[in-house]
Amino acid sequence: MANRSRVSRPAARPDSAPLRGRVEPRIFTPPLRELTPETSLGFDVIEFAEQDLGWTLHPYQRWLFIHALELLPNKTLRFRMLVVLIARQNGKTTWWKILVLYTMYVMGMSALSTAQDLDMAESTWQEVVDWVMEQTDDDTPTYVRPDLAEQTLKPILVNGKKTFRLKTGEKYKAKAASRRAGRGLSAELVGLDELREQQTWDSWSAITHTTMARESALIVGLSNAGDISSVVLRYLRKSAHKQLGDPDGINAAEDPSLLLEDAEDVADLSDDSLGIFEYSAPPKCDITDWAGIAQANPALNYPNGISERAIRAAWKEPEWVYRTEVLCQWSDGTVEGPFPTGTWEAGRWSGSGDPEPIVGDVAAGVDVSADHTRAHIAFCGRTAAGRVRVVVVASRVGTDWVEPWLLERRDTLIGVAGQGRGAPVSNLLDDWERAGLPVVRWQGSDLSDGVAEFYNMIRNNEVEHLPQPLLDVAAAVAVTKPSGDGTWLWDRKKSPADIAPLVAVNGAVWLFGRPVEEPFVSVYESRELLVW
């Protein structure tokens, strides 16, 4: 082992020479002093990657190791938390895998990583294992790198408990991002992949507390750009930008949706121990600005990196899908939402303390994201003051959880609305009906009429909603499509973010206001249901 807005699109760039991705991020925390092998652990990581792992690093990955692993004069890591923002398909997961192996084999530390679901987390875990060994048919490991073999134990391969182990006790585990992730575990290196998907502080608190007793612990948040629902990533990015003089002006206005009541100890990372390395195109740049593209895609035109051809193909995507995925840009509000300016904000509940509960009948609406990966349940009812209140009460990965969740609350609902045809949720309705749920199919003229009525209610401030980022972002960027005779519907596929929370709310409002001649159940008269 070594010693350690859309515009015309040109067919091609005017310059035919290959354009390389930028090595240095557009925004980053500058070093405290000159970075040398004495002042940064990154040089040793590079040597480990190239000599012990046989991996050829991209120039930006070398730069990032050197700057992200800066040492203080006492030889401890400068940063305790890193936020690394890079457009997709540029090798940030490879960078993380090298860091995991270095941490275990050289530093003698354990590692833990999370992703938005267990399959994704374990996929990265398996790639790390595959760099060291291969599993044969008889479950006997064959070492790809024999020089590491003498330090390595056979991994534990039980789903949900997969563990890569060294003989000296170091471990690497993978968990799904949840409020239980990391509970009872301890690690010095913690990685949070696709940090943009964390819409509450639950997983953050569970995972990052595994490092509390470790002096040289490092928490690494890896992601491309997020949106208004990316609560954790937004807060950390805003904190880091503020330290750097707010180069993009993202701290100019207060952000009341960044609630920190569950973010224990997050303030400890808002000092010089928080580092940001953001590969992103400048705000408002043209989507074909090759300088901006190279800034967001540091692996552009490098071997095993992203190609210009792939970039041009992405120009066909909706603008804010492209800006988020390829330019690593955050929506700045330039995409106009479906509602008149200020009307959605006017309906947001802004009281103090807990909101008053819904009293009486409650209607549910369910919708599923365009890619079928996430389901959302919304409730609609009236408060004691007579206001129509809507709230997204559940939002989780997958759809299998929806039926049992609703069955537990069956007796409190007048019905469950879901789009009857042509939507990801449509194929689920028969099963829910057979299970005993009071399904009401939202389709035909009821669908377009319900969307129009909901629009008018928002415009006239007749619907109150709680401050929920996943609902607010859907309302801000939802795209519509014509359905004939001057009517329109929600367009899940062309919207730049998941608008299923908004569609679920719309369905609940439609069902709540729909005359029901024969109620499905005898709804409670005096019971109160507090939905938050």
Secondary structure as GFF3:
##gff-version 3
##sequence-region A 1 532
A	DSSP	beta_strand	27	28	.	.	.	ID=ss1
A	DSSP	alpha_helix	42	47	.	.	.	ID=ss2
A	DSSP	pi_helix	48	52	.	.	.	ID=ss3
A	DSSP	alpha_helix	59	68	.	.	.	ID=ss4
A	DSSP	beta_strand	81	85	.	.	.	ID=ss5
A	DSSP	alpha_helix	92	105	.	.	.	ID=ss6
A	DSSP	beta_strand	111	115	.	.	.	ID=ss7
A	DSSP	alpha_helix	118	132	.	.	.	ID=ss8
A	DSSP	beta_strand	133	135	.	.	.	ID=ss9
A	DSSP	beta_strand	141	143	.	.	.	ID=ss10
A	DSSP	alpha_helix	146	149	.	.	.	ID=ss11
A	DSSP	beta_strand	163	165	.	.	.	ID=ss12
A	DSSP	beta_strand	171	176	.	.	.	ID=ss13
A	DSSP	beta_strand	189	193	.	.	.	ID=ss14
A	DSSP	three_ten_helix	195	197	.	.	.	ID=ss15
A	DSSP	alpha_helix	202	208	.	.	.	ID=ss16
A	DSSP	three_ten_helix	209	211	.	.	.	ID=ss17
A	DSSP	beta_strand	218	223	.	.	.	ID=ss18
A	DSSP	alpha_helix	231	243	.	.	.	ID=ss19
A	DSSP	three_ten_helix	266	269	.	.	.	ID=ss20
A	DSSP	beta_strand	274	278	.	.	.	ID=ss21
A	DSSP	alpha_helix	290	296	.	.	.	ID=ss22
A	DSSP	alpha_helix	308	314	.	.	.	ID=ss23
A	DSSP	alpha_helix	319	325	.	.	.	ID=ss24
A	DSSP	alpha_helix	343	346	.	.	.	ID=ss25
A	DSSP	beta_strand	358	359	.	.	.	ID=ss26
A	DSSP	beta_strand	363	368	.	.	.	ID=ss27
A	DSSP	beta_strand	374	382	.	.	.	ID=ss28
A	DSSP	beta_strand	388	397	.	.	.	ID=ss29
A	DSSP	alpha_helix	402	407	.	.	.	ID=ss30
A	DSSP	three_ten_helix	410	412	.	.	.	ID=ss31
A	DSSP	beta_strand	415	419	.	.	.	ID=ss32
A	DSSP	three_ten_helix	426	428	.	.	.	ID=ss33
A	DSSP	alpha_helix	429	434	.	.	.	ID=ss34
A	DSSP	beta_strand	439	442	.	.	.	ID=ss35
A	DSSP	alpha_helix	444	459	.	.	.	ID=ss36
A	DSSP	beta_strand	463	465	.	.	.	ID=ss37
A	DSSP	alpha_helix	469	477	.	.	.	ID=ss38
A	DSSP	beta_strand	479	484	.	.	.	ID=ss39
A	DSSP	beta_strand	487	491	.	.	.	ID=ss40
A	DSSP	alpha_helix	500	512	.	.	.	ID=ss41
A	DSSP	beta_strand	528	529	.	.	.	ID=ss42
###
